[in-house]
Amino acid sequence: MGHSENFLSAMFRMKRMPSIASINDICNYFGITLSEFFAPKYSMDKSAESLVQMTSKKLSPKVITKLYDVIENLDEKSIDALLTAITNYHSTKNSNTRRNKKG
């Protein structure tokens, strides 16, 4: 990779700020591009920005409008209850699907 263990350790402990050239070296070592390195990881990043990016990639404008209307017209407690119900529905559905495949 061309960098010492001390350099990498300090970088990962956030004790040292790597240069773009160093990040590029690391990307080349792992076979990824700088864009891939800096791309948001939606499963780890729970920010509003990543939610907007994920939503715009996964949903059509029509569905986004419906989702916006739901969020705009419900209070937080109602939205939480709705999301809990959806989560429970999918958990039950997935459990039943697994059970049916076994039987």
N, C-alpha and C positions, 0 to 999 in steps of 0.2 A: 504494500500500500504506500510505502514511502514515508511513513510517519512513525515516530517512536511510541512505545506503550505509554510513556509518561505524557506525551502530547495528547494522545487519544483519551487517556484517563482524565486529564485536566479538562479537556473539552466536554466529556460526558458528565463530569461533575460541575460543569458550568463555571470553572475556575479560569478558563481560557476561551477567548472568542476566536473561532477558526476563520480563516480567510475564505473567500469564495473558491480560490484555487484548491485549498485543503478540502473543502466540502466536495468539490468536483472530483478530486482524487478518491475520496471515500465512495462517491457515487459510481465512479468507474470501477472500483474494486468490487462493488456489489452488483454491478451491471444494471444500474438504474440511471435515469436522467435527473438533472437538477429539478425539472418540473415535477417529476415523480417524488423526489425527496421533499419538496416543499408543498406538495398537494395536501389538502386537509384530509385527515383520517376521521371520517364521520363517526365511527364507532367510539373514538376516544375523545373527540372534540365536541362537546355538547353546547357550544355557543350558539347564539341567535344567528350569527353569520353562517355557520356551517349548516344550520337548519334550513336557512333560505337557499343555500346552494344545493343541498340535497333535494329539497322540495322542487326546485326549478328543474333539476335533472330528471327526477322520477315521475313528476305529475304533469298532466296537460294543463293548459291555462284554464280550461273549464273546471277541472277538479280543484285547482288552486283557488279559484274564485269561490267555490262552494266552501272550501276549508276556511277561507278568510271570513266568509259570512258567518260560519259557525263560531269561530273564535271571537269575532266582533260582537256577536249578540248574546254570548254566554259569559257568566262570571267564572272566576278561577275554580271555585268549588264544583260547579257544574261540569266544566271541562275536565277536571280531575276525575269526577265520577264517570263521565263518558269514556275517558281513556282507560280507566280501570275495567269497565264493562267490556270494552273491546279486547283488552289484554286477556281477561278471564275467558271470553268467548273463544279466542284463538288457542289458548292453553287447553281448554276442554276439547276443542275440535282436533288439535294435534294429538292429544292423548287417545281419543277415540280412533283416529286414523292408525296410530301405532298398534293399538289393541286389535283392530280389525285385520291388520297385516299379519299379526302373530297367530290369530285364530283361524 
